[in-house]
Amino acid sequence: MRPEDITRLFVERSNAGDAVGVAALYEENAVMAYPAGETTVGREAIRALWEKVLAHAPRFTPEAPLPTLVSGDIALTSTPPTDGTGARAQVVRRQPDGSWLRLLDQPEFLPPRP
């Protein structure tokens, strides 16, 4: 798996209502800046959050990844969102089996106001 594959898997699993599968894309102690203005820490807390979110059956559309920046076993992935949230960015880490998991996830942040 490539670092940018995680975004595609996130969309597929979210649209399938699979909160456990979404959480499996994160490291055990990952930090997610969501809901807006808050942080969710740890895979179990991320799973619980996505169970609540996915209970409303939202539909996610794939967003084409921007170029990934890789340094050894760490990578920065990002997508230009189609929902007006400004940007999305994630730091992912290569796992011993060669797969990648999210370590830090900033799914929404708006550009600064002038």
C-alpha positions as CSV (number, residue, x, y, z in Angstrom):
1,M,0.0,0.0,0.0
2,R,1.1,3.5,-0.8
3,P,0.6,6.4,1.7
4,E,-2.0,8.0,-0.5
5,D,-4.1,4.8,-0.6
6,I,-5.3,5.5,2.9
7,T,-7.6,8.3,1.7
8,R,-9.2,5.9,-0.8
9,L,-9.6,3.2,1.8
10,F,-11.1,5.8,4.3
11,V,-13.7,6.8,1.7
12,E,-14.6,3.1,0.9
13,R,-14.8,2.1,4.5
14,S,-16.8,5.2,5.6
15,N,-19.3,4.7,2.8
16,A,-19.7,1.1,3.8
17,G,-20.5,2.2,7.4
18,D,-17.4,0.4,8.7
19,A,-16.1,2.4,11.7
20,V,-13.8,-0.5,12.8
21,G,-12.3,-0.5,9.3
22,V,-11.8,3.3,9.4
23,A,-10.2,3.1,12.8
24,A,-7.8,0.4,11.5
25,L,-6.3,3.0,9.2
26,Y,-4.9,4.8,12.3
27,E,-2.0,3.9,14.6
28,E,-2.9,2.9,18.1
29,N,-2.1,6.4,19.5
30,A,-3.0,8.5,16.5
31,V,-4.3,12.0,17.0
32,M,-7.2,13.3,14.9
33,A,-8.2,17.0,14.8
34,Y,-11.9,16.3,14.7
35,P,-14.6,17.3,15.5
36,A,-13.7,20.9,14.5
37,G,-11.9,22.6,17.4
38,E,-11.3,19.3,19.3
39,T,-8.9,16.4,19.1
40,T,-9.7,12.7,19.2
41,V,-6.8,10.6,20.5
42,G,-6.3,6.9,20.0
43,R,-7.7,4.2,17.7
44,E,-10.5,3.2,20.1
45,A,-11.7,6.8,20.5
46,I,-11.4,7.3,16.7
47,R,-13.6,4.2,16.2
48,A,-16.2,5.4,18.7
49,L,-16.3,8.8,16.9
50,W,-16.7,7.3,13.5
51,E,-19.5,5.0,14.8
52,K,-21.4,8.1,15.7
53,V,-20.6,9.9,12.5
54,L,-21.4,6.9,10.3
55,A,-24.7,6.2,12.0
56,H,-26.0,9.2,10.0
57,A,-24.9,7.5,6.8
58,P,-22.9,10.4,5.3
59,R,-21.6,9.9,1.8
60,F,-17.9,10.7,1.1
61,T,-16.6,11.3,-2.4
62,P,-13.0,10.5,-3.3
63,E,-10.6,13.5,-3.6
64,A,-7.5,13.3,-5.7
65,P,-4.4,13.3,-3.6
66,L,-1.8,16.1,-3.9
67,P,1.8,14.9,-4.3
68,T,2.9,13.0,-1.2
69,L,6.1,14.1,0.6
70,V,8.0,11.1,1.9
71,S,11.0,11.0,4.3
72,G,12.0,7.4,5.2
73,D,9.1,5.9,7.1
74,I,7.1,9.1,7.5
75,A,5.0,10.7,4.8
76,L,2.7,13.8,4.5
77,T,-0.4,13.2,2.5
78,S,-3.0,15.8,1.5
79,T,-6.1,16.4,-0.6
80,P,-7.8,19.6,-1.8
81,P,-11.3,19.1,-0.4
82,T,-14.3,19.6,-2.5
83,D,-16.5,20.7,0.5
84,G,-14.9,24.1,1.1
85,T,-12.9,23.2,4.3
86,G,-9.7,24.7,2.9
87,A,-7.3,21.7,3.2
88,R,-6.9,18.2,4.5
89,A,-3.5,16.8,5.6
90,Q,-2.3,13.6,7.3
91,V,1.0,12.3,8.6
92,V,1.4,8.6,8.0
93,R,4.0,6.1,9.1
94,R,5.2,3.0,7.4
95,Q,4.5,-0.1,9.6
96,P,6.9,-3.1,9.9
97,D,4.8,-5.0,7.3
98,G,5.2,-2.2,4.8
99,S,1.7,-0.8,5.1
100,W,1.0,2.8,6.2
101,L,-1.2,4.1,9.0
102,R,-2.2,7.6,9.9
103,L,-0.4,9.1,12.9
104,L,-1.8,12.6,12.7
105,D,-5.0,13.6,10.8
106,Q,-6.1,17.2,10.2
107,P,-9.3,16.5,8.1
108,E,-10.5,20.1,8.1
109,F,-8.8,23.4,8.4
110,L,-9.8,26.7,6.9
111,P,-7.4,29.3,5.5
112,P,-6.8,32.3,7.8
113,R,-9.2,35.1,7.6
114,P,-7.8,38.4,6.2
